[in-house]
């Protein structure tokens, strides 16, 4: 609203405070954020598809197969150049970036994040990067929600709520699935479902869907065909599919994290894209369905159109053999996680949502095909779509989102029971191998993960360095009682850290310990500080989590504990009173009542 000027801006807020309640204003902003998130999806998808279409037409198309080697590298190179010279910042992975803003930045996101994914993800996907646009869309929406909230100077609770609403709205616009988007926010963003939070989320999701329909029409990302009614005799196969999707989910996650560690060794971004471009180009050349988002391939599998699926493979004549088809699909399932991981960790910008759907569809279809080859007829479309749900539950740890998303995109609930069976089995097994999903593992390791555990969420949101008190007068270990009494006269605290020449903490002295001798001037030179000091009951390190800090106060029953930094130098004290006060304030800030 800069065009209004400062006076206009102030008048607007005065009018708002007089005529609109805070809750009504949140609902109005939910509409604005829903529209902005929907437009973000429209722009993102159109840019990516426009780039892809340029590479798929005319003379270039006839040589397209031979450009598979080069196109991914070109896309990654453009992304690195844009990040380095245009936006001049690193672009984080979409959903983890939004989760980090909730946990560590009080719902604040930089302005650059509103467009950083939009100008980088289309190059990644359009030039063949084996990733999706859902993550960048969520990142863009979340950034829009956060910055709109910041513009209107909303409190922390409202900022976080609208950030989450924007993230859900983006997913809603991508899949035209507002109910699944709401469930997604509850599962992934740990949103407390109350009337205060539900209405803005619902309004933002619906507004985003309407915006997307207005500009993109009724085009479906994933089509559905010939869904058959649920049959009791297929229950054992759905149970078995749950186990298979769990196995593939664990494989997907392990490949993702191994690639992350491996590419993490390379600090030079151009070295990363050179390696990633070569590996990705080779993978796509050998297995063309790995190119780009892959929604056309997904629809081919759901519709059992294997001819379209294998049209770019080597030796297409052999794809009429059912066992050759099954073998090729198995190879696709094994290589897709690899292609996605090197795209993202090699310098590309995208998300894993679409690759997970892709792998799940291929897994479910292969499962049905193998039994068909063995003479057991299973409903192909049903198992293909249920396989997608199993992978979502396993890799993303979002079982309810998987159920409702597939129910919405198929336009009915015929698959509800088989989805529940497969999703439950897949999620239960993968949780045994990994407590966290690909979205949350890194955040959990950094103690930056928001969960439904309210106590843990509050501790995660608290920042240790903001609680350190530094108004303690220190004394040197080689000084005497007279020097200590002088320090007492200058201090308003009853605790004194004892430091050596390198500012390392060697002990503490309490006022009670010297009260009986502090006025005996005859002892000022005879008694040394080293004779009076004691070791602190616990020591807090600057990289300790708030959970560890609270545990140390619990064990020691101390009222103040000293803090040392990563060089073991004295940094200050943390008091229990300040810690509890900060905890209470943060509790009020994150509560949605």
C-alpha positions as MATLAB code, in Angstrom:
seq = 'XXXXXXXXXXXXXXXXXXXXXXXXXXXXXXXXXXXXXXXXXXXXXXXXXXXXXXXXXXXXXXXXXXXXXXXXXXXXXXXXXXXXXXXXXXXXXXXXXXXXXXXXXXXXXXXXXXXXXXXXXXXXXXXXXXXXXXXXXXXXXXXXXXXXXXXXXXXXXXXXXXXXXXXXXXXXXXXXXXXXXXXXXXXXXXXXXXXXXXXXXXXXXXXXXXXXXXXXXXXXXXXXXXXXXXXXXXXXXXXXXXXXXXXXXXXXXXXXXXXXXXXXXXXXXXXXXXXXXXXXXXXXXXXXXXXXXXXXXXXXXXXXXXXXXXXXXXXXXXXXXXXXXXXXXXXXXXXXXXXXXXXXXXXXXXXXXXXXXXXXXXXXXXXXXXXXXXXXXXXXXXXXXXXXXXXXXXXXXXXXXXXXXXXXXXXXXXXXXXXXXXXXXXXXXXXXXXXXXXXXXXXXXXXXXXXXXXXXXXXXXXXXXXXXXXXXXXXXXXXXXXXXXXXXXXXXXXXXXXXXXXXXXXXXXXXXXXXXXXXXXXXXXXXXXXXXXXXXXXXXXXXXXXXXXXXXXXXXXXXXXXXXXXXXXXXXXXXXXXXXXXXXXXXXXXXXX';
ca = [
       0.000    0.000    0.000;
       2.897    2.372   -0.544;
       0.822    4.112   -3.192;
      -1.481    5.283   -0.373;
       1.336    7.050    1.404;
       2.018    6.998    5.131;
      -1.080    8.998    5.963;
      -3.314    6.716    3.889;
      -1.756    3.662    5.482;
      -2.421    5.039    8.973;
      -5.992    5.979    8.060;
      -6.628    2.476    6.775;
      -5.446    0.942   10.051;
      -7.482    3.375   12.122;
     -10.551    2.534   10.056;
      -9.808   -1.191   10.425;
      -9.473   -1.026   14.197;
     -12.766    0.873   14.432;
     -14.898   -1.206   12.067;
     -13.306   -4.672   11.659;
     -12.427   -7.187   14.340;
      -9.093   -8.967   14.210;
     -10.765  -12.249   13.228;
     -12.684  -10.576   10.397;
      -9.471   -9.015    9.137;
      -7.793  -12.445    9.146;
     -10.624  -13.801    6.992;
     -10.189  -10.917    4.563;
      -6.437  -11.555    4.383;
      -7.164  -15.267    3.839;
      -8.953  -14.299    0.609;
      -6.034  -12.109   -0.456;
      -3.513  -14.819    0.366;
      -5.583  -17.494   -1.376;
      -5.681  -15.402   -4.543;
      -1.951  -14.613   -4.343;
      -1.072  -18.296   -3.777;
      -3.314  -19.360   -6.666;
      -1.654  -16.829   -8.959;
       1.742  -18.086   -7.813;
       0.760  -21.589   -8.920;
      -0.552  -20.299  -12.265;
       2.656  -18.378  -13.011;
       4.895  -21.213  -11.865;
       3.166  -23.878  -13.946;
       2.846  -21.706  -17.041;
       6.529  -20.783  -16.988;
       7.634  -24.398  -16.548;
       5.309  -25.685  -19.261;
       6.226  -22.843  -21.617;
       9.926  -23.718  -21.325;
       9.156  -27.405  -21.825;
       7.049  -26.681  -24.904;
       9.817  -24.594  -26.484;
      12.136  -27.567  -26.124;
       9.523  -29.972  -27.505;
       8.606  -28.239  -30.785;
      10.070  -27.691  -34.210;
      13.495  -28.782  -35.261;
      14.747  -29.220  -31.737;
      12.115  -31.880  -31.091;
      13.564  -34.150  -33.760;
      16.870  -34.099  -31.934;
      15.284  -34.107  -28.514;
      16.568  -37.527  -27.571;
      20.153  -36.492  -28.196;
      19.737  -33.319  -26.157;
      18.795  -35.378  -23.093;
      22.473  -35.358  -22.191;
      22.722  -31.568  -22.282;
      19.324  -30.163  -21.308;
      19.409  -30.987  -17.566;
      22.884  -29.467  -17.259;
      21.732  -26.312  -19.070;
      18.752  -26.047  -16.722;
      20.892  -26.464  -13.609;
      23.426  -23.960  -14.944;
      20.690  -21.370  -15.500;
      19.420  -21.952  -11.960;
      22.888  -21.413  -10.461;
      23.418  -18.248  -12.521;
      20.031  -16.851  -11.497;
      20.733  -17.570   -7.834;
      24.242  -16.133   -8.000;
      23.693  -12.979  -10.069;
      19.968  -12.168  -10.060;
      18.393  -13.020   -6.708;
      21.808  -13.316   -4.987;
      20.682  -15.852   -2.432;
      20.379  -19.591   -2.016;
      16.920  -21.052   -2.644;
      15.884  -23.578   -0.033;
      13.690  -26.608   -0.612;
      10.081  -25.422   -0.456;
       8.267  -27.145    2.391;
      11.293  -27.446    4.752;
      11.946  -23.717    4.195;
       8.391  -22.867    5.272;
       8.625  -25.211    8.271;
      11.884  -23.555    9.328;
      10.238  -20.122    9.163;
       7.530  -21.377   11.500;
       9.962  -22.934   13.959;
      12.844  -20.471   14.026;
      11.786  -17.194   12.423;
       8.410  -16.568   14.077;
       6.629  -16.816   10.732;
       8.877  -14.274    9.005;
      10.258  -14.960    5.519;
      12.465  -12.750    3.363;
      10.840  -10.884    0.486;
      13.102  -12.602   -2.019;
      11.452  -15.939   -1.242;
       8.217  -14.648   -2.816;
       9.775  -14.943   -6.267;
      13.001  -16.943   -5.856;
      11.304  -20.305   -6.501;
       9.232  -18.910   -9.375;
      12.334  -17.809  -11.303;
      14.382  -20.967  -10.628;
      12.044  -23.971  -10.462;
      10.739  -23.575  -14.071;
      14.306  -23.813  -15.406;
      14.890  -26.957  -13.357;
      11.697  -28.721  -14.426;
      11.396  -27.274  -17.933;
      14.887  -28.473  -18.887;
      14.186  -31.984  -17.662;
      15.015  -31.930  -13.957;
      13.305  -34.957  -12.428;
      11.415  -33.064   -9.759;
       8.089  -31.320   -9.153;
       6.606  -27.859   -8.795;
       4.565  -28.501   -5.642;
       7.411  -27.673   -3.232;
       8.286  -24.373   -4.975;
       4.574  -23.516   -5.111;
       4.221  -24.065   -1.370;
       7.387  -22.021   -0.720;
       6.057  -19.171   -2.874;
       2.654  -19.242   -1.213;
       4.124  -19.397    2.287;
       6.412  -16.443    1.523;
       3.483  -14.440    0.164;
       1.447  -15.212    3.274;
       4.311  -14.304    5.596;
       5.113  -11.030    3.840;
       1.482   -9.925    3.613;
       1.239  -10.559    7.364;
       4.425   -8.595    7.966;
       3.130   -5.721    5.853;
       0.095   -5.377    8.114;
       2.252   -5.793   11.243;
       0.304   -8.779   12.518;
       1.366  -10.584   15.674;
       3.405  -13.793   15.625;
       0.381  -16.072   16.055;
      -1.429  -14.510   13.085;
       1.714  -14.538   10.906;
       2.210  -18.239   11.467;
      -1.449  -18.980   10.806;
      -1.504  -17.074    7.514;
       1.818  -18.577    6.419;
       0.304  -22.027    6.923;
      -2.911  -20.992    5.148;
      -0.885  -19.798    2.148;
       1.078  -23.054    2.006;
      -2.150  -25.061    2.070;
      -3.727  -22.786   -0.534;
      -0.829  -23.444   -2.926;
      -1.241  -27.207   -2.594;
      -4.982  -26.800   -2.998;
      -4.463  -24.890   -6.251;
      -1.973  -27.437   -7.610;
      -4.283  -30.447   -7.164;
      -7.708  -28.774   -6.937;
      -8.060  -30.513   -3.573;
      -8.941  -28.052   -0.768;
      -9.819  -30.746    1.780;
      -6.521  -32.548    1.235;
      -4.737  -29.193    1.588;
      -6.346  -28.657    4.997;
      -5.299  -32.129    6.119;
      -1.809  -31.478    4.752;
      -1.468  -28.384    6.953;
      -2.545  -30.378    9.985;
      -0.128  -33.248    9.296;
       2.947  -31.491    7.921;
       2.671  -28.003    9.430;
       1.210  -29.271   12.738;
      -1.613  -26.738   12.628;
      -3.990  -26.929   15.593;
      -7.441  -27.405   14.120;
      -9.676  -24.881   15.858;
     -12.418  -22.640   14.541;
      -9.980  -19.717   14.576;
      -7.530  -21.551   12.307;
      -9.975  -23.608   10.231;
     -11.947  -20.752    8.669;
      -8.956  -18.793    7.260;
      -7.421  -22.044    5.991;
     -10.651  -23.113    4.310;
     -11.221  -19.674    2.739;
      -7.630  -19.452    1.463;
      -7.776  -22.975   -0.016;
     -11.076  -22.411   -1.796;
      -9.975  -19.010   -3.117;
      -6.774  -20.541   -4.493;
      -8.713  -23.317   -6.253;
     -11.111  -20.811   -7.839;
      -8.163  -18.687   -8.988;
      -6.485  -21.696  -10.540;
      -9.723  -22.800  -12.276;
     -10.237  -19.306  -13.684;
      -6.784  -19.140  -15.265;
      -5.968  -22.794  -16.015;
      -9.400  -24.343  -16.418;
     -10.397  -27.912  -15.536;
      -7.148  -29.535  -16.588;
      -6.299  -32.412  -14.251;
      -2.737  -33.141  -13.234;
      -3.639  -36.778  -12.648;
      -6.589  -38.314  -14.483;
      -8.458  -41.362  -13.267;
      -9.927  -44.220  -15.239;
     -12.149  -47.200  -14.595;
     -12.093  -47.220  -10.804;
     -13.820  -50.393   -9.666;
     -15.780  -50.974   -6.487;
     -13.957  -52.299   -3.464;
     -13.930  -56.086   -3.205;
     -13.243  -58.004    0.021;
     -11.266  -60.629   -1.838;
      -8.622  -58.008   -2.718;
      -7.840  -57.155    0.924;
      -4.775  -59.477    1.095;
      -3.354  -57.796   -2.003;
      -3.865  -54.311   -0.542;
      -2.112  -55.475    2.625;
       0.766  -56.797    0.542;
       0.872  -53.572   -1.479;
       1.258  -51.682    1.808;
       4.390  -53.700    2.566;
       5.758  -53.164   -0.953;
       5.186  -49.396   -0.868;
       6.834  -49.252    2.554;
       9.920  -50.959    1.142;
      10.020  -48.562   -1.829;
       9.475  -45.600    0.542;
      12.455  -46.562    2.683;
      14.537  -46.992   -0.488;
      13.412  -43.575   -1.783;
      14.337  -41.848    1.489;
      17.729  -43.556    1.767;
      18.665  -42.605   -1.792;
      17.596  -39.023   -1.093;
      19.724  -38.668    2.048;
      22.747  -40.503    0.606;
      22.732  -38.123   -2.366;
      22.400  -35.171    0.007;
      25.509  -36.230    1.946;
      27.450  -37.033   -1.215;
      26.737  -33.726   -2.964;
      27.353  -31.926    0.324;
      31.060  -32.661   -0.121;
      31.218  -30.245   -3.064;
      31.269  -26.581   -2.072;
      31.615  -25.280   -5.629;
      28.104  -25.033   -7.176;
      29.474  -25.405  -10.703;
      31.156  -28.688   -9.775;
      27.823  -29.899   -8.414;
      25.865  -29.076  -11.551;
      28.532  -30.597  -13.781;
      28.273  -33.937  -11.973;
      24.495  -33.749  -11.519;
      23.929  -32.698  -15.137;
      25.994  -35.584  -16.474;
      24.322  -38.200  -14.250;
      20.843  -36.840  -14.859;
      21.353  -36.506  -18.596;
      22.547  -40.107  -18.826;
      19.627  -41.358  -16.710;
      17.035  -39.531  -18.814;
      18.676  -40.642  -22.051;
      18.390  -44.288  -21.015;
      14.980  -43.902  -19.286;
      13.091  -41.003  -20.997;
      10.055  -41.050  -18.594;
      12.354  -39.530  -15.956;
      12.251  -36.222  -17.855;
      10.533  -33.383  -15.976;
       7.521  -33.637  -13.662;
       6.206  -36.777  -15.301;
       2.447  -36.180  -15.018;
       1.896  -37.286  -18.630;
       3.646  -40.550  -17.790;
       1.525  -40.930  -14.661;
      -1.669  -40.524  -16.668;
      -0.411  -43.070  -19.191;
       0.104  -45.619  -16.427;
      -3.263  -44.931  -14.794;
      -4.929  -45.291  -18.200;
      -2.858  -48.419  -19.001;
      -1.491  -46.682  -22.095;
       1.863  -48.473  -22.128;
       2.489  -47.539  -25.735;
       2.717  -43.861  -24.817;
       4.726  -44.767  -21.733;
       7.446  -46.593  -23.663;
       7.420  -44.664  -26.940;
      10.885  -43.131  -26.404;
      12.584  -46.238  -25.032;
      15.280  -48.131  -26.909;
      13.993  -51.158  -28.864;
      10.259  -50.252  -28.660;
       9.332  -53.507  -30.422;
      10.248  -55.478  -27.303;
       7.883  -53.477  -25.078;
       4.983  -55.623  -26.268;
       6.361  -58.413  -24.053;
       4.667  -58.185  -20.656;
       7.741  -59.284  -18.719;
       9.893  -56.721  -20.516;
       7.360  -54.059  -19.571;
       7.468  -55.184  -15.929;
      11.273  -55.123  -15.914;
      11.400  -51.627  -17.402;
       8.902  -50.364  -14.836;
      10.971  -51.873  -12.025;
      14.001  -50.043  -13.373;
      11.983  -46.831  -13.464;
      10.990  -47.247   -9.809;
      14.611  -47.815   -8.789;
      16.054  -44.922  -10.811;
      13.384  -42.228  -10.224;
      14.469  -41.513   -6.600;
      18.055  -41.312   -7.800;
      17.161  -38.838  -10.568;
      15.138  -36.706   -8.144;
      17.879  -36.660   -5.516;
      20.645  -35.591   -7.890;
      18.378  -32.914   -9.388;
      17.648  -31.334   -6.013;
      21.013  -31.812   -4.316;
      22.950  -31.038   -7.490;
      21.712  -27.461   -7.600;
      18.150  -27.653   -8.903;
      15.071  -26.128   -7.297;
      11.952  -28.242   -6.970;
      10.017  -30.545   -4.702;
       9.658  -34.249   -4.053;
       5.864  -34.353   -4.000;
       5.500  -35.119   -7.721;
       8.378  -37.663   -7.783;
       6.762  -39.475   -4.853;
       3.436  -39.602   -6.709;
       5.258  -40.788   -9.833;
       7.074  -43.570   -7.985;
       3.890  -44.578   -6.161;
       1.883  -44.853   -9.381;
       4.627  -46.925  -11.000;
       4.833  -49.173   -7.925;
       1.081  -49.785   -7.775;
       0.881  -50.418  -11.506;
       3.837  -52.823  -11.469;
       2.296  -54.669   -8.501;
      -0.956  -55.233  -10.411;
       0.901  -56.135  -13.608;
       3.043  -58.776  -11.920;
      -0.041  -60.535  -10.568;
      -1.718  -60.164  -13.951;
       1.290  -61.866  -15.553;
       0.861  -64.665  -13.028;
      -2.826  -65.072  -13.891;
      -4.362  -63.102  -10.995;
      -6.573  -60.285  -12.296;
      -6.484  -57.137  -10.170;
      -8.101  -53.737  -10.925;
      -5.150  -51.869  -12.425;
      -6.371  -48.312  -11.875;
      -7.300  -49.024   -8.264;
      -3.908  -50.466   -7.372;
      -2.085  -47.784   -9.349;
      -3.749  -44.995   -7.377;
      -3.536  -46.813   -4.038;
       0.189  -47.337   -4.669;
       0.496  -43.562   -4.972;
      -1.116  -43.219   -1.547;
       1.232  -45.795   -0.048;
       4.326  -43.887   -1.219;
       2.954  -40.574    0.063;
       2.361  -42.098    3.473;
       5.796  -43.710    3.560;
       8.047  -40.994    2.152;
       6.188  -37.866    3.250;
       4.760  -39.307    6.488;
       1.394  -37.867    5.509;
      -1.097  -40.772    5.582;
      -4.274  -38.687    5.934;
      -3.188  -36.318    3.175;
      -2.610  -39.329    0.927;
      -6.095  -40.696    1.584;
      -7.976  -37.434    1.070;
      -5.878  -36.245   -1.881;
      -6.532  -39.386   -3.895;
     -10.177  -39.409   -2.875;
     -10.535  -35.827   -4.131;
      -8.634  -36.188   -7.409;
     -10.621  -39.310   -8.280;
     -13.889  -37.532   -7.540;
     -15.203  -40.157   -5.145;
     -14.564  -42.429   -2.215;
     -14.556  -45.849   -3.879;
     -10.892  -46.185   -2.939;
     -11.284  -45.054    0.670;
     -11.112  -48.497    2.315;
      -8.212  -49.884    0.220;
      -6.372  -46.596    0.722;
      -6.768  -46.893    4.477;
      -5.406  -50.426    4.425;
      -2.366  -49.774    2.236;
      -1.568  -46.362    3.697;
      -1.724  -47.629    7.287;
       0.609  -50.551    6.559;
       3.078  -48.409    4.610;
       3.179  -45.656    7.229;
       3.535  -48.068   10.166;
       6.447  -49.947    8.583;
       8.361  -46.865    7.409;
       8.033  -45.264   10.852;
       9.953  -48.233   12.234;
      12.916  -47.308   10.006;
      12.679  -43.526   10.172;
      10.953  -41.303   12.716;
      11.097  -38.337   10.368;
      10.196  -37.745    6.733;
      12.370  -36.243    4.007;
      10.744  -32.906    4.886;
      11.488  -33.017    8.585;
      14.637  -35.059    9.199;
      17.126  -32.228    8.667;
      14.965  -29.823   10.671;
      14.681  -32.327   13.514;
      18.465  -32.753   13.604;
      18.778  -28.957   13.923;
      16.065  -28.845   16.591;
      13.976  -26.673   14.254;
      10.904  -28.835   13.795;
       7.377  -27.825   14.782;
       5.224  -30.762   15.884;
       1.858  -31.344   17.537;
       3.744  -31.689   20.836;
       3.014  -28.196   22.161;
       5.791  -28.264   24.753;
       8.363  -29.318   22.154;
       7.082  -26.699   19.717;
       7.507  -23.927   22.273;
      11.023  -25.057   23.174;
      11.915  -25.229   19.486;
      10.692  -21.672   18.916;
      12.738  -20.287   21.822;
      16.259  -19.042   21.021;
      18.927  -19.687   23.642;
      21.107  -16.667   22.840;
      18.151  -14.311   23.468;
      17.939  -15.522   27.068;
      21.580  -14.982   28.050;
      22.109  -12.305   30.717;
      25.476  -10.559   30.646;
      25.250   -8.080   33.528;
      27.362  -10.237   35.847;
      30.655   -8.785   37.094;
      33.464  -11.295   36.630;
      36.641  -11.748   38.686;
      40.022  -13.257   37.777;
      41.079  -16.535   39.273;
      44.402  -15.024   40.478;
      42.696  -12.116   42.315;
      42.115  -11.936   46.062;
      39.207  -11.267   48.430;
      39.737   -7.507   48.246;
      39.297   -7.532   44.485;
      36.206   -9.682   44.919;
      34.647   -7.231   47.413;
      35.336   -4.429   44.938;
      33.462   -6.444   42.285;
      30.569   -6.906   44.723;
      30.289   -3.148   45.151;
      29.930   -2.713   41.365;
      27.428   -5.510   40.828;
      23.668   -5.756   41.275;
      23.831   -9.585   41.198;
      24.787  -12.063   43.892;
      26.720  -14.370   41.581;
      30.223  -13.839   40.185;
      31.856  -15.848   37.369;
      35.554  -16.639   37.837;
      37.605  -16.451   34.628;
      41.192  -17.239   33.644;
      43.362  -15.121   31.335;
      41.711  -16.636   28.245;
      38.231  -15.802   29.544;
      37.432  -19.460   30.197;
      35.028  -20.091   33.061;
      36.854  -21.882   35.900;
      34.257  -21.472   38.632;
      31.610  -19.300   40.309;
      31.350  -17.497   43.640;
      28.068  -16.710   45.397;
      27.552  -13.747   47.685;
      26.451  -16.105   50.466;
      29.840  -17.835   50.346;
      31.721  -14.656   51.313;
      29.140  -12.835   53.414;
      30.789  -13.782   56.725;
      34.284  -12.575   55.713;
      33.696   -9.810   53.186;
      34.029   -7.024   55.772;
      37.175   -8.423   57.430;
      39.803   -6.248   55.725;
      42.644   -8.201   57.352;
      41.851  -11.141   55.086;
      41.567   -9.205   51.813;
      45.077  -10.102   50.605;
      45.434  -13.511   52.241;
      42.332  -15.207   50.821;
      42.410  -15.911   47.089;
      39.475  -16.134   44.727;
      40.587  -19.656   43.840;
      40.011  -20.625   47.509;
      36.419  -19.366   47.478;
      35.146  -20.477   44.067;
      33.149  -23.611   43.347;
      32.260  -25.509   40.237;
      28.809  -24.749   38.784;
      26.329  -27.637   39.134;
      25.741  -27.654   35.365;
      27.211  -25.878   32.355;
      25.099  -24.714   29.421;
      26.731  -24.670   25.987;
      25.705  -22.138   23.372;
      24.674  -24.904   20.980;
      22.502  -26.724   23.520;
      18.856  -27.125   22.596;
      16.207  -25.613   24.826;
      15.143  -29.125   25.812;
      18.677  -29.879   27.033;
      18.802  -26.523   28.830;
      15.532  -27.223   30.632;
      16.790  -30.681   31.619;
      19.941  -29.160   33.126;
      17.898  -26.777   35.265;
      15.729  -29.710   36.329;
      18.714  -31.838   37.362;
      20.645  -29.099   39.143;
      17.750  -27.273   40.861;
      19.837  -24.146   40.221;
      18.342  -20.685   39.732;
      21.166  -19.489   37.452;
      23.471  -21.499   35.204;
      26.534  -20.222   33.288;
      26.799  -20.352   29.485;
      29.985  -20.937   27.482;
      30.356  -20.510   23.709;
      31.791  -22.888   21.125;
      35.338  -21.788   22.103;
      34.614  -22.630   25.757;
      34.684  -18.917   26.618;
      32.331  -17.503   29.228;
      29.239  -15.937   27.598;
      26.899  -15.114   30.497;
      24.184  -16.723   32.616;
      20.665  -17.954   32.059;
      18.211  -17.573   34.908;
      15.298  -19.880   35.535;
      12.947  -16.919   35.990;
      13.779  -15.468   32.574;
      13.522  -18.906   31.000;
      10.044  -19.519   32.430;
       8.909  -16.020   31.481;
      10.055  -16.559   27.886;
       8.320  -19.954   27.847;
       5.028  -18.416   28.989;
       5.202  -15.645   26.390;
       5.945  -18.109   23.615;
       3.067  -20.302   24.783;
       0.701  -17.354   24.395;
       2.192  -16.552   20.991;
       1.728  -20.031   19.504;
      -1.682  -20.732   21.017;
      -4.544  -20.586   18.532;
      -7.339  -20.043   21.087;
];
